[in-house]
Amino acid sequence: MYYNMYYGGGEMATVRLNNEIRNKLSILTEIEKTTKSEIIKKAIIEYYKQHAGDISPFELGKDLFGRYGSDKTLSENYKMKMKEKLHEKHTH
């Protein structure tokens, strides 16, 4: 199936989709309450962001950094445990 997309004030593009992708696109339009063109445009923008090459590794992962916090003392506890284990190992 072909989809003609017209970007307001821009160029129209034709996209060939197989049934599986077309069905997924239809589901997304219902969930997002938007048009097929909008979803395809957003997908292209996201794809470009991920593959443009001018995005730093930090930019790619910044929404994940700090997402799952840990105990503030994690590093201190680790150091203390390591000291204890080394002490045990060398005192026998």
Residue pairs with C-beta under 8 A, 6 or more apart in sequence:
1 16
1 17
1 19
1 22
2 14
2 15
2 16
2 17
3 14
3 15
3 17
3 36
3 37
3 40
4 12
4 13
4 14
5 12
5 13
5 14
5 15
5 36
5 37
5 40
5 41
6 12
6 37
7 13
7 37
7 41
15 40
17 25
25 36
25 39
25 40
26 36
28 39
29 35
29 36
29 39
32 38
32 39
49 55
50 60
58 65
71 77
